Amino acid sequence: MQRQKGACLICGEPLVYLKQAEMMKCSFCGKEEPSYAKCGAGHYVCDECHARQGIESIMRYCAAAAGRDPIAMLTDMMNDPYIHMHGPEHHTMVGAALMTAYRNAGGDIDLTACLAEMKKRGARCPGGSCGFWGCCGAAVSAGMCMSIITGTTPLSGKTWGTANITTARALEAIGRIGGPRCCKRDSFTAVIEAAKLIKAELGTALDMPPRVTCAFSAENKQCLGKNCPYFQGKTE
């Protein structure tokens, strides 16, 4: 399979984002639902179909991973052909990488159960939430991770605050860089911010590289280039 560079999975045409949702029929499963995105040729692929194989890859990878560096894990998973340049699979991948690194660094969690919960929660954050909700799914995924590994519920005390602060810190850092969206850039940023809080609040230090670099610039037609903190080379 050749990874699509932020384009339609059916025909390769660029995606068109709408200001108001329209009823669309998924070209894969036939489900009809309102959507803000379609390709220039009119094709629509629902979030579930778009992310399904990528999510399966994420779950397999994290279940077997032994490392403590969530950035390295992200990069490995992003190189999988079923992880597209942009897409809702990132809303699961960020939290999955963080909780896997946390467990491997000594965090006392049942990783199998945590990954299963991350899969459920991540699937509920739709593609395009960064622009349409003002709440990037990569940041939400970091907050979900903090909630899951601390066993937080709406009735929790200190950890309720920590989970929300995790999302807020990630969102602020993502927002300060600016748009347009980049699922790779946003994922790296969310993990960096969440790792700081995991160390400060939970006392577990994850292995983090001295500098994060992105190898996916050529796949993103809207890459910020030298204005991205992770940029390392030329775009096409």
Beta strands, then each sheet from edge to edge (+ up, - down):
strand 1: 15-25
strand 2: 32-39
sheet 1: 1+ 2-
end
